[in-house]
Amino acid sequence: MVNERAKLAVGYAKRGFKIVILHGIDKKGNCTCHKGKNCKSSGKHPIYKNWEEKATTNEDEILEEFKKHPNANIGFLTGEGYFVLDIDTKNNGYESLKSFGEFKKTVSVKTGSGGSHHYFKISEGLDIPNKVGILPGVDIRSRGGLVVAPGSVHKNGNRYEWIEGCSIDEVEIAEPDEWLINLILNKRNTFKEIPEVIEEGSRNSMLTSIAGALRRKGLSYDGILAALLAENNTRCNPPLSDSEIETIAKSICRYKPEDPITGEEWDVFKSDDVLDIITNLDDYSKVFEKEMLNKLSMIKDNDPAAFAIIKSKLKGKVNIRDLEKSIKHIKFNEITTYNKMPLKLKGLDTKGYNVPYGWEVDLQDGIFMCEQSSDGNINKFPVSFTPIVISRRFHNLDMETEKVELAFFRDGHWRKILAPRSVVFNKNSILRLADSSFPVSSNNASDLISYLSDFERENDRVIPLEKSVARLGWLNSNEFFPYSTRQRLEFEDDSKEASKIISGLKISGDYTRWLDVARKARENAAARFIISAGFASILLEQLHKRVFFIHLWHNSRSGKTATLKLAISAFGNPSKLIGSFNSTAVGLERMAAALRNLPFAIDELQVLNTKRMTTDSVIYMLAQGQGRTRGSKDGGIQEILNWRNIILTTGEEAMIGDNTQDGANTRTFEIYAKPIEDVSFAAMVHETAEQNYGHAGEVYIKKLCEELGKDEEFLNSNFNRIKEKLKEKHVDCIHINEVSVVALGDYLSSMYVFEEDEDTAFNMAIKTAEEMIENNRQLTRSDNIERAWEAFVNWIIANNQRFQFDTPSPRYGRIDLNENYFVIPTYAHKALEEAGFSPKKVFRGFAERGYIESYIDTEGIRRFQISKSICGKTCRVYVVKVPIGDKKEEVSMYEEYNIDFLK
């Protein structure tokens, strides 16, 4: 059922109003956004960040949005053919307009707060921007703005409704009066265009612009600060901290005002407020503090009577002559003209950069804060012994977050460090950078942040803004970073693992040389399979297949590591891209996540510390494709790492053991083979891979992206074709999906990289895959229950004496007349646990397969332990049906042994 507000929105859309879906008001009177009762724009701000793009007149789209957001308010996108005069009663908007004239009757709305919206046409050729404060209590909503539509609910419970006689059914939208147009256009250079909601990323620059406009009108620090705090709390999403607002206001007040403060602006800041503060001071020396002197300076210039009263209040409490002198000096300091000084630092590109006002930056001496004393002298305070600049900003396309690159001179050369803004501009968090040689300590952190904030503000338009990603791999269906992207992107992950990986993704040496060696290596089926798996790793994401392991094992000097290096060298320097089992769980997670979709190679399984991590735990951890949820230092949750790639491992021993869980078994494809027979060729492969790398991967991925750009189903259709072909002979293979992915990588790389014709590439891919399936089949062990049963039976037979009547203590149970073993659970559990199996799991499996007796009790629960008598006492035991061997053969062998013994 369509709700009434949705019907209203559709009706407005049919009349040409573009609909913006706004957050609504819930039953408690709070905004439906995540801020709830703390929201400063309850029921007035858009649900979507890209609300201008999503504004629509499409009925289906509107109804769909109201299905998702039934409590949403309705907004109109302004600026397309009409603008809205927004009058606020709280700030005497109607009084402000009286002296200008009355406007025509037009479409008008009474707002929920008691104000009004008046709609006017925008004549052809006339540009009416979105503006705030053309008069006290009067705003313009036009290009880049929106208004709340009638039918919406205010946080106070009132509804927005048409003014009687002024609805869209009763009047037309009128042309604006000439005086209104003049009022808007004549003040065009005085007021800054402000969006309805200032989103993260533009808050600093927008508030700085507002502060600059107010400063040019002569407003003091306190006036600017009050205005910025109000706009910050009302418009910024989320608001900046008060300290950041204070920093903006202080920085702007260093510039020379152009005009005296106006009466309108002075009305916002009352002398009475300052008088109240002074009257209630407990320490009158505070009037000599900089902020108070700024206030007194403003009052002296704009309200002499109030200043006289303040002086009389202070008489006898402070020296009035000293106060006058201090006010004079603070005023002199404020109006001193700021002459911009270009920043020049040898060895660093600082073209267009300026030294921020109030600071000195020098390659030899570092950074100094400069302040003017009351006697007019300039005092310098050291902040850093070395220069620091913001060299670049990085805007992350995935997370919509920003990081800052800081360049600093140390140890004779320029170094760079990348960190989130929340770290760089926080006096506690910035200390984390000290471990990377960044010159910060608890003593200079606050001053350093002030410098960086001023530096950014001064050079905001010059500091390069880079679009960035913090991961490798697929960006969309046919773009893969860093090999194939439509736009220039920078890598901006500040983790050591990611930095190492990206530094390894380089091109070096001779591509032809690499091809020659790789072609020869591919003559061996196992080597070809491993090399193809490297290329196939790229395909997992697009095919939506899970992470899996390929483990190649054989004796030493069989060419395993050389083959692994050759496979990884297709993408970059194998020395930097291959991991080690001699690592922590966190280290393995981070490297897998840094590689993302590229193959993750881990060499030498035998160095794994099985006391710290078992092979099962490694398989389960990495095959999940997702890291653990971990807390962060600041009390939140760290970003969860993700990856989807093929994990290639080597070793001198198998990865799958007798007690390996079934889940790990199905996630691991093992090959026992010698990939390189000739030791001298193995040495050549090592050398070639280490000196010639990065070519093949780029060629492969670029051609793959081109193909996907033409046909998005290209990979799926070829995967299904290969899988069906392999199932003709290997329908029971539990790894058929994994082998099909590798065969697809073989097929595509054979054509893209090794330039084989399509038929040859396909046939050889199938042939290699079938050989590897057969190799793996010979290694494949039975399932976990069967392996546990085999171990359990072996234990019983080995301890057969413990089940006899005349056995010494401890006795493990007894044997009945049908030769079933009654096993006491304590000993059974211990035996299985020592063999690496879970008793609870395997005994259920034993019962399902009829290996032990079980029964269903009166409550309908299946029980595996049965009451039996042992040594005349009843206890619960497992009744185990141990297979009976050939007794005649055993007796014959025994007799033969005795005869031989007697000879």
Number of C-alpha atoms within 10 A of each C-alpha: 4 11 12 11 19 24 15 16 28 22 14 19 18 13 10 14 22 22 28 29 25 26 24 26 25 18 9 11 17 19 25 22 20 9 13 15 17 11 19 18 22 24 28 28 28 23 18 14 11 9 17 17 9 14 19 20 20 13 17 10 15 20 19 13 14 20 15 9 17 16 21 27 28 28 26 23 24 24 21 14 15 21 27 24 20 22 25 19 16 12 14 15 20 18 14 16 18 9 8 11 10 11 16 13 17 22 23 24 24 19 25 19 16 14 19 22 26 24 22 23 17 21 12 7 6 9 12 19 21 22 24 19 17 19 20 22 20 21 20 26 27 24 20 18 23 28 22 25 28 25 18 26 26 23 20 12 14 14 18 22 18 20 16 11 13 17 17 15 9 10 13 15 21 17 17 21 14 10 13 16 14 11 15 18 16 11 14 15 9 15 16 22 20 21 19 21 22 20 15 15 13 11 19 20 15 19 24 20 18 21 27 22 20 27 25 18 17 22 24 24 25 19 22 26 21 16 18 22 18 12 17 24 17 17 19 23 18 16 19 16 11 14 9 16 21 17 16 26 27 19 21 27 24 18 19 16 22 14 12 13 19 12 9 11 14 17 10 12 18 13 22 11 10 17 17 11 12 18 13 9 11 9 9 13 10 13 20 16 10 13 15 17 21 22 19 27 21 25 22 18 11 17 15 13 11 18 20 13 12 21 18 12 14 17 11 9 12 15 11 14 9 11 17 16 13 22 23 14 18 21 17 14 19 18 15 12 12 13 9 12 12 13 17 17 17 10 10 14 11 17 12 12 22 17 21 23 20 17 18 21 22 17 16 11 13 17 22 23 20 15 15 15 13 15 9 12 9 12 11 15 13 15 22 20 18 18 22 27 23 22 22 18 23 24 21 20 14 11 10 11 14 21 22 22 19 19 19 22 23 16 7 6 9 14 15 17 16 22 22 18 17 13 17 24 20 14 21 13 16 23 18 15 17 11 9 10 12 21 21 22 17 10 10 15 22 17 18 24 18 18 24 18 20 22 21 20 18 19 16 16 12 15 20 13 15 18 17 23 22 16 22 22 22 22 16 10 12 21 21 21 20 20 18 21 16 9 8 11 17 16 19 25 21 14 14 11 20 22 14 14 20 20 12 20 23 15 20 15 15 14 15 12 14 22 18 12 16 22 13 13 22 19 13 16 22 25 27 23 26 27 27 24 28 30 29 28 24 26 27 20 18 18 13 10 14 17 23 26 24 23 24 30 23 18 13 11 15 19 25 27 23 23 27 27 27 28 29 29 33 29 27 28 25 26 13 16 25 21 19 16 22 16 13 15 17 11 15 22 21 20 23 29 26 27 22 24 27 28 24 26 27 21 21 19 21 15 12 17 14 11 6 9 14 13 19 19 14 17 21 15 16 24 22 16 19 17 20 15 11 11 11 10 9 8 7 9 11 13 12 11 17 20 28 30 30 31 23 26 26 25 20 17 16 18 25 21 14 17 19 19 19 15 14 20 23 15 20 21 25 25 25 19 20 20 27 23 14 13 12 10 16 21 12 14 24 18 14 23 28 19 16 23 29 24 23 23 25 21 17 23 25 18 17 22 20 13 15 17 14 10 11 14 14 13 19 15 10 16 21 15 13 23 21 15 14 22 15 9 10 16 13 9 15 16 19 17 18 25 26 25 29 29 31 30 24 28 27 26 26 22 18 19 18 16 11 15 12 12 11 12 20 19 14 17 25 22 13 22 26 19 14 20 21 14 16 17 16 11 15 16 16 12 16 21 21 16 18 24 18 12 18 20 15 13 15 19 12 10 13 16 15 20 21 14 13 9 14 10 7 9 19 23 27 24 18 11 6 7 13 18 22 25 24 20 17 10 14 19 18 14 17 21 13 9 15 16 23 18 17 10 11 18 23 18 18 19 17 12 12 12 17 21 18 19 13 10 9 7 6 8 9 13 13 18 20 15 13 17 13 19 10 7 8 11 15 16 23 22 24 21 16 17 9 8 8 7 9 9 10 11 11 11 12 12 12 11 11 11 10 9 8 6 5
